[in-house]
Amino acid sequence: MRVPNLQTIAICFCCGPQFLPPFCGKAGVCAVDYLGPNLQISVEFFDDKPVGVELPQTVDLLIVQTEPGLKSATASSVTKPAKTETGLVVQVPPFINEGEKIRVDTSEGAYLSRA
């Protein structure tokens, strides 16, 4: 039985996720949705083909599209969709605006905090 070899590679925006399969997990969220600039990930290879990806527990992503925030908005159960630089859409509190960085839980695809 052959054992996969584990290699750590650096993903940068320029080389992007094109060479990786999607590696989708919970809630249909895929590893490529978290691959931002200079993110360090571990990739398992078998016969020189990627077969698995280990992401960090959290990643910081830039919001590129969302509805305007409300100055008076405070943390509550109300959320709005926000598109990140990688294309991932995350439900965020109403006070988050375009151009802000947020911290996202990679196991759930959920907003944690501002970064």
C-alpha positions in Angstrom: 0.0 0.0 0.0 1.4 3.4 -1.0 1.3 6.3 1.5 0.5 9.8 0.3 3.4 12.2 0.7 2.6 15.5 2.5 4.1 18.7 1.0 3.6 22.3 2.1 3.2 24.7 -0.7 2.6 28.5 -0.8 -0.4 29.7 -2.7 -0.2 33.2 -4.1 -2.8 35.2 -6.0 -0.7 35.0 -9.2 -0.6 31.2 -9.3 -4.0 30.8 -7.8 -6.0 27.7 -7.3 -6.1 26.6 -10.9 -3.9 23.6 -10.3 -6.0 22.3 -7.3 -9.2 20.3 -7.4 -12.0 22.0 -5.5 -11.8 19.8 -2.3 -15.3 20.7 -1.2 -16.4 20.1 2.4 -19.2 21.1 4.8 -22.0 23.3 3.4 -20.6 23.1 -0.1 -17.7 25.4 0.7 -14.6 24.5 -1.3 -10.9 25.0 -0.3 -10.4 27.3 -3.3 -12.8 29.7 -1.7 -10.2 30.5 1.0 -7.1 30.7 -1.1 -6.1 34.4 -0.8 -2.8 36.1 -1.3 0.2 34.4 0.3 -1.8 31.8 2.2 0.2 28.8 3.4 -1.6 25.5 3.0 -0.6 21.8 3.2 -1.5 19.7 0.2 -1.4 15.9 0.2 -0.2 14.3 -3.1 -0.6 10.8 -4.4 1.2 9.8 -7.6 2.0 13.5 -8.0 -1.7 14.5 -8.0 -3.2 16.6 -5.2 -5.7 14.6 -3.2 -6.3 16.7 -0.1 -5.9 20.2 1.4 -5.4 21.2 5.0 -6.5 24.8 5.5 -5.7 27.0 8.5 -8.6 27.3 11.0 -9.3 30.9 10.0 -8.4 33.1 7.0 -8.6 36.9 6.6 -10.4 37.9 3.4 -11.2 41.3 1.8 -14.9 42.2 1.2 -15.3 43.3 -2.4 -19.1 43.6 -2.6 -21.9 44.1 -0.1 -24.7 46.4 0.7 -23.7 49.6 2.4 -23.4 49.3 6.2 -25.4 51.2 8.7 -23.5 53.4 11.2 -25.9 52.7 13.9 -25.9 48.9 13.3 -24.6 46.8 16.2 -24.0 43.1 16.4 -27.3 41.2 16.2 -28.8 38.2 14.5 -29.4 40.3 11.4 -26.9 39.6 8.6 -26.3 40.5 4.9 -24.4 38.7 2.2 -20.8 39.9 1.4 -18.6 38.7 -1.5 -14.9 38.2 -0.7 -11.9 38.6 -2.9 -11.9 34.9 -3.6 -15.6 34.8 -4.6 -16.8 33.2 -1.3 -20.1 34.7 -0.1 -20.3 35.1 3.7 -23.1 36.3 5.9 -21.8 39.3 7.8 -23.2 41.8 10.3 -24.8 44.9 8.8 -21.9 47.2 10.0 -19.3 45.5 7.6 -18.5 47.5 4.5 -16.7 46.9 1.2 -13.0 47.3 1.5 -12.9 45.8 5.1 -11.1 42.5 5.9 -13.0 39.9 7.9 -11.9 36.7 9.6 -13.7 33.5 8.4 -13.9 30.1 9.9 -12.7 27.7 7.2 -14.5 24.7 8.7 -18.0 26.4 8.6 -17.5 29.2 6.1 -18.8 31.6 8.7 -17.9 35.2 9.7 -16.0 35.4 13.0 -14.9 39.0 13.3 -13.2 41.9 11.6 -9.6 41.1 10.8 
